[in-house]
Amino acid sequence: MQKSLELMNIMLSTVISDITGLSGRRIISAILAGNRAPEYLTSLAMSNCKASKEEIAASLEGTWYADLLFTLKQSVEASDFFINQYRRIHAKSGALQANVATAHKIAKIFYTMVKTKKAYDSSKVGLYEEKITEKKIAKLERALAKLRNAS
């Protein structure tokens, strides 16, 4: 995310310490939704930001290239995928398992990219989530069928 922003000359990371935090994500989401006015984007920053509104507005004046907006969107989607995976595993098995599983997933993706010499395909990001949902639905349907047969 940060690299795409910097290539557009958006220096958000210089005024917001964590661009993946609430203020940063709100601003990035607005940028991806088409809002580019620095004044509006500045209003999305939380009041506890150490930088002034003027500093934040100045850091948001850049160039909005379509290809860089596309890579920013891909970065956000990939980040969301890993965050969701981490949260799901954390809820089931705890922080340690979530850290290991998420790091393992990232390592597998990196290894596959290096081995096949192909770029990461973010279109496959949601497929795993869909499979999990389909398995849950099938399991619930089987349980419902058993209950119907039992009565």
N, C-alpha and C positions, 0 to 999 in steps of 0.2 A: 504494500500500500504506500509506504513512505517513498519508495523509489518512483512510483508513478506520479505522486504529488510533486516531488522535487523536479522531475522532468518537465512538469507543467509550470514550474517556477512557483509552486504553492509551498511556502515554507511553514506549514502548520506545525511541524514538529519543533520548531524553534520557539513557539509561544505556548504550546500545549505539551506537557511532559509525556502524556500517553495518548497517542492518537487512536488507540483502540479502546480508550475509556469512553465514558458517556458523552462528553463534549465533542471529542474527535469523531466518534461514530455518528453523532447527530449531524455534524457538519458534512462529513463525507457522504452520508445518505442523502442530504439535501443537494449536494453537488451532483450526485448520480441521478437524482430526480429532475435535474435541469435548473436548479436555482443557483445562479452564479454571482449574484449581487453581494459584495463583501459586507454591506451593512446588515443584510438579512442573515447571512451565514454567521456573522458575529453575534447576532441576537440568540443564536442557538447554543452558544457556549454557556456553561454553568457559571453562576455568580462566584464560585470559589476558585476560578482560574486566577492565577497570579498575574498574568499579563493583562494589560488594559485593553479596552475595546478597540482603541485606535491601533495598538500593536497587532491585535488579532486581525483586524480589517486589512492592515498593510501586508500581513503575511498571506492573505487570500487573494491578492491581485496577481493573476498569472495568465497563462495562455491555456485555452480549453481545446486541446486537440482531441479529435474523436478516437484515434487509436489509443491514446493514453487514458482517456476516460474508459475505454473498453478494458484495458489492462487493469485499471483501478477496480472496475466492477468485478473482474475475475479474481483479483486478490481478495476483495471483500467476501465473495462467495466461498473461496477456499478457506479463508479465515473462519467464516461462520460454520463451515462444515467441520473443521477441526475443533472448534469450541463446542459445537453440539455433541460431537463424538465424546469429547472429554467429559462434558456434563453428564451424558448418559451413563458412561462407565463409572464416573465418580459416584453417581447415585446408587449404582448396583454394588460396586466393589471397593470404593474408597479412592483416596487421592493417589496413593502409590500405584495402584493398578491402572488408574486413568492416565497418569504420567507415562508409564511404560507402554501402554497400548497406543497412546497418541504418538509417542516418539517412534514406535515400531511402524505405525501406519505411514508416517512421514518418511522414514527410512526406506520402506518398501516402494513408495512412490518415486523417491529419488533414485533408487537402484534401477527400477524399471525404466525411468527416463534415460539414465546413463547407458543401460544395456541395449535398449532399442533405438537410442539416439533420436527419440521423438519428444516433442514438447508435451507438457502436462495437458491433458484434456479435461477441462473443467466441466464439460457436459456430462461426464460420468459421475460427478460428485454426488448427485442426488439418488443415483441408482441403488446404492447400498441402503440408504434410508427407506426407499420404496420397498425393497426386498424385506426389510425388517417389518415394515407395516403390513405387507402382504402375509408374512408368516404369522404375525399376531392375529390378524383377521381370520386366517385359516384355523388357527388353534382355538380361537373363541367360537368359531362355527362348529368345530368338532365337539367342543364342550357342550354347546347348546343342543346339538343332535343327541348327545348322550343323555342329557337331562330330559329331552322329549321322549326318548326311548324308555327311560326309567319310569316315567309316569304313565 
